Amino acid sequence: MSKKHRRYPGARRGAASAFSAQHLLIHRKLIQEMIAWAEIGPADTVLDIGAGTGAITLPLAEKAGRVLAVENDPLLVSKLRGKLQEAANVTIKPLDILQMPLPKGPFKVVANIPYSITTPILGKLLDPPGTPLQRAVLLVEKGAARRFTLAPAADPRILAWRMRFELRLVRTVPPACFSPPPGVDSAALLISRRKRPLIPDGQFARFAAFAAHGLRNPALPLFAAFADVFTPPQIAKIARALGIARERPVGKLDEGQWGELFAAMLRHVEPYRWPRLRQRGRSGRRPQ
C-alpha cells in the first residue's frame, strides 16, 4: 500500500506524517503473518484499507470469502483493477475510508493504513456502539501502537475501545519492509473482540461518558475523580472491593477495575448523578 503526503479528511491539522512519499509494503512473509494473525477463513469479509497496488489484497483473496479493497488514489485504483481482474471475490472501493460505510455484518481488517489518519481510522472501526468488527491487523507507526496498548490506559477513548477489544502490539516492523524505507519503525497492531466485553451490551456510550468524566485529570485520586458520582461511603466500599486505596490515581486503574467501577455506578448510583452522555455535533462527529 502506498503512503502519500497529503491531507485526509479527519487528519489533525499540523500533524506531520513520517511518510513523505509512497512507501510500499514489500515483505511477503510479513503479509502472510498478518493474514494468519487475523485468522482469515473462507467465510470472512475482510477490508484492506489503503489497498495501494494490492500487496495485501491479492494474498487476502486467496484466503477470504470476500475482500473489500479500499483505495482513494485514482492512479492506484487503475493499477488495482488491472491486477484483480481474475479475483472474483474482490470488490474495489475507490473511496476515502473515513467517508465509506462499513459492512453491516461481521468483518475483519488486514491493512497497511495511512499513518496520518491512524486514530480516525481506529475511531471509525471501534467507536460505533454496535461495530461488527471482529478482528484487525493494522500496520501503524510504532509510537502509535505503543500509545494504543499502554497499560493502564489513561486516555478515555482508548480505554473505551479496550473494554470491548484487546489491543496488542505483536511485532515491530523495520523500515526495510517498505520501499522506499520510511524514517521510523512501524508495528503490527492486533485488535481482537473480547469474548466477554467488560461493559454490558448497549452501555458503550454511557461508559465512554463515565471514562471521560473520570479521566479528565488522570492524576486525581479515585475518591476525588468521582466525588460527584459516588458518595464517600460508596467510594470506600468500592475501593475495598477492588483491593485498592481510595487515594489511588484514577489513571492507574486497569480495564477490569474500570468495568467493576462502572457496574457499581449502574447498580448503586441514582441516574441523576451519572456523567452526562457526550453530545454529537451536527456533523455527527463527537466534540474534540
N, C-alpha and C positions, 0 to 999 in steps of 0.2 A: 504494500500500500504506500502511496506517496504521502509525504507530509509537506504542506505548502505554507509559505509565509504569507498568510492572507487573513483578513478579519472574518470570523464566522459570527453569525447571529448568536448572541448569548455569551460570546467571549468577553472577558473582563477588559475594559479599556485600559490601555497601558501595559497589559500583560504581555511579556515577551516570551515567545516560544523558543525552545532550544533548537528547533528545526528551522533553519533559514532557507532551505531549499527542499527538493524532493529527496527523501531517504527511504528507499525501497527495502522491504524485508527480504533477505536473500538466503536465510538459514533454513534449509529444508527440514532438518532434524527438529529444530525448534517448532516449526509449523506443525509437524506430526505430534510433538509433545503437547502443544496447545490443544489440538483436537482430542488427544487422549485425556487430558485433564478435564476437558468439558464433557467427557463421557458421551460423545455423539453416537447416535444409533439411527437406524433406518426410519424410525417413527418421528424423528425430531425435525422441527423447523428451526433454522439457525440463521442469525443475522451476521453478515460480515460488514461491519461499519467502516466505511472508507476503503472499499474493496480495491481501489487502485488498478493494478494490472492483473489482478486475480491470483496472486501468490498464495493466498489463503483460500480463496473461493473455490478453485479447482480441486484441491485435496478435500475440502469440505463436501463438495458434490459427490465424491466417491463414498462418503460415509452417511450423510444425512438424507432424510426423505425430501426435504425442501430447503433451498438456500435462497435468502434474500441478499443480494449484493448491492449495498448502498454506496453510491458514489456520485458526488455532485460536480465533478470536473468533466465538462463535455468531451475533452480530448481523451481522458482515461475511459470514459463511458464507451466511446467509439472503439477503443482497443479491447475493452472487455467484451463487447458484442462480437468482435471477430474471434476471440478466443473461446467463447462459451456457446458457439453455435451447436455443438454436439451435446451440451449438458442440458437435457430437457427439464431437470429438476431445479434449475437456477432461474430466478427472476431478477433482472437488473432494475434497481430503483434509482433513477437519476435525480436524487433529491438530497437536500440537506437533512441529516438525521434529526436535527432539532425541530424540524418542521414536519417530519414524516410520522404518520400514525403508526404505532407499534402493533404487532399482531394481537388479536383479541384472545387467542388461545395460548397455551404454554409454548414458550420458545427459549432458545439458548442463544448465546453470542460468543463468537470467536473472532477477534478483531485486533488489528493494529491501528488504534484510533488516532484521530488528530489531537496531538497533545495540548494544543492551545485551548481546546474546549473539553478537557478531561472531566472536570467537575460538572459542567452542564450535561454531558452525556450520561454520567452516573446518575445525576438527578433525573434525567429522562427515564432511565431504566428502573430506578429504585424509589423515587418519591411517590409515585401514584399508589394510593392505599391498596388497590386491587391488582397491582402489577403481576402479570402472569410469568415474569421471568423466572426460570428455574436454575440456570447456571450460566456463568460467563467466564471467559478467559480473555483478559484485555492486556495488551502491551501499553504501558504508561511510563512516564518518567519515574525513575526510582524514588526521587524525593516525594512525588505524589503518592506512590504506593506505600511508602513509609507513613505518610500522614493518614492515609485511609485505614491503616492496620495498627497504628499506635495504640498501645494498651496502657492505661484505660483511655477511653475516648472522652475528650473534653469539648469537642465540637458537637453541638446538639443535632445537627443534620446527620453527621456521620454516625453518631450514637443511634439515632432513629433507624438508619439503614441497618445497623448491626443487631438490632433487636429482631429483625426478620431474616437477615442474611449473614453468613460468615464471610469475612473478607480476609484473604491470606496472600501474602507475598510468597510465591512459590519458587521463584528463581530470579537472579539478576541476569540481565541481558546486556552483554557488552556492545559497544559501538560497532564492532566488526560484523555484527549480524545484519547490518544495513549497508546499503550502497547509495550514495557515499556515507561514511560513518558520521553520526552526529557527535556533538561535543560533550555528551553526558551519557551516563549509564541509564538503561531502561530496566524495567522489571515486568514479569508476568504476574498479574493480579488475578487471583481466583476468587470468584464470587459464587457462593452456593446457598440456595434457600435452606433455611433451617427446617428440619423435620417437625420440630415443635417451636414455633415462634415464642419469644419471651414476653410478648404482649398479646392480649386477646384479639381474636379476629374482629375487625371493624373498629378497632381503637387506635389505629395508627395516627390519625390526625390529632386525636386527643393526647397521645403520648408525645408527639412532636411538640405540641404546645407546652406540655409538662417539662420536657427536657430543655426547651429554650428558656423557660422560666427559671429552672434550677441552675442552669449553666450560664446565666447572664454574667456571673463572675465565678469561674471555676474554683477560685481560691477560698470562697466563702465556706465556713463550716456548715455541715448538714443542717444544724438547727437554725442557722441564720438564713440559709438559702431558701428554706421552706417555712419560715416563720409565719407567713401569711396564708399558708395552706394547712399545715398541721398545727395542732395545739402542742404546748410543751410536753404534756403527758403522752400524747401520741408519738412525738418525736423520740422521747425516752424509750417507749415500748418498741418502736421500730428499730432503733439503734441496737437494743438488746437482741431483738430477733435476727438482725443482720450480723451480730457479733462484732460491731464496730463502735467506736466512741462517737458521741453526738457532735464532737468537735472535728471529726474527720472532714477534710476538704471535699466538697461535693464532686469536684473534678477527678477525685481518686476512686470513685465508685466504679465497679465493673458492671458489665451488662446484666448479669444475674441480679445484682443488688438493685440496679435501676428497675428491673422487672418487678421485684418484690415491693419496692417503694411505690411504684405506680399502682400495683394491685392493692396496696394498703390504702391509697387515696380513694380508689374506686369503692372499696368496701366501707371505709370508716369516715370519710370526709363528706360533708354536705356539698352538693354540687355548686352552690353559690361561691364556695371557696376555691374551686378548681381554677387553674390558669385558663384564661380565655383562648379559644381556638384562634389561630392566626388567620386574618382575612386576606383573601387574594385580591390583587388589583384588577382593573378592568380587563387587562390583557390575559388574566388567568394565571399570571406568574406571581409567586409569593414576593412580598416586600423583601428587599435586601437589607 
